[in-house]
Amino acid sequence: MNIFFIIGGIFWITISFLYAYFEGSMRKPGFWGCLAIMITFTPFFGYFIIESFSQKKAKGCKWCGNKYNEAMYCGLCGKNAEGVERDGFADR
């Protein structure tokens, strides 16, 4: 029975380290913050918590000047990096 706890603990720590390593370089909390969140709140819930943090270097939008844009299409002007507007986007 104890072997299952050991294997589960190793799996938990491994998943936590790997995700903190890859996402910690791109997100605001960094590696140590991501690792603490992953170990504290299980890797499943930690994933959603870390994804809610903003990126360290957001792409921005060169068409409207929105420096906080992280998506493929800008939320303000609806254009992507090439200037193509998203289908179904209505100007406000």
C-alpha positions in Angstrom: 0.0 0.0 0.0 2.8 2.4 0.8 4.3 1.9 -2.7 1.2 3.5 -4.2 1.7 6.6 -2.0 5.3 6.8 -3.0 4.6 6.5 -6.7 1.7 9.0 -6.5 4.0 11.5 -4.7 6.7 11.1 -7.2 4.1 11.6 -10.0 2.7 14.7 -8.2 6.1 16.3 -7.8 7.2 15.5 -11.3 4.2 17.0 -12.9 4.5 20.0 -10.7 8.1 20.6 -11.6 7.6 20.2 -15.3 4.6 22.5 -15.5 6.3 25.1 -13.3 9.4 24.9 -15.5 7.6 25.5 -18.8 4.9 27.9 -17.7 7.0 29.7 -15.0 9.2 31.2 -17.7 6.2 32.8 -19.4 3.9 33.8 -16.5 4.1 36.5 -13.8 4.6 34.3 -10.7 7.8 32.7 -12.2 9.1 29.2 -11.5 9.0 29.3 -7.7 5.6 30.8 -7.6 4.2 28.3 -10.1 5.8 25.4 -8.2 4.3 26.5 -4.9 0.9 26.8 -6.5 1.2 23.4 -8.2 2.2 21.6 -5.0 -0.3 23.4 -2.8 -3.4 23.1 -5.0 -2.8 19.8 -6.9 -1.6 20.0 -10.5 -5.1 19.9 -11.8 -6.4 23.0 -10.0 -2.9 24.6 -10.1 -3.1 24.6 -13.9 -6.2 26.8 -13.9 -4.8 29.2 -11.3 -1.5 29.7 -13.2 -3.3 30.1 -16.5 -5.2 33.0 -14.9 -2.0 35.0 -14.5 -0.9 37.3 -17.3 2.2 36.6 -19.4 5.5 38.4 -18.7 5.8 39.6 -22.3 2.4 40.2 -23.9 2.3 40.4 -27.7 0.4 43.7 -27.8 -1.5 45.0 -30.8 0.3 47.2 -33.4 -2.9 48.3 -35.0 -4.7 49.9 -32.0 -1.8 50.2 -29.4 -3.3 47.7 -26.9 -0.1 46.7 -25.1 -1.9 44.1 -22.9 -3.1 41.9 -25.7 -2.2 38.2 -25.3 -4.5 36.6 -27.7 -4.3 35.8 -31.4 -6.9 38.5 -32.2 -7.0 41.8 -30.3 -10.0 42.3 -28.1 -10.3 46.0 -28.9 -9.9 46.2 -32.7 -10.4 42.5 -33.6 -7.2 42.3 -35.8 -4.4 39.8 -35.7 -0.7 40.5 -36.3 -1.2 40.7 -40.1 -4.1 43.1 -39.8 -6.8 40.7 -40.7 -10.0 41.3 -38.8 -11.7 38.4 -36.9 -14.9 36.9 -38.5 -18.0 38.2 -36.8 -16.2 41.1 -35.0 -18.5 44.2 -34.7 -16.9 47.6 -34.1 -18.1 49.3 -31.0 
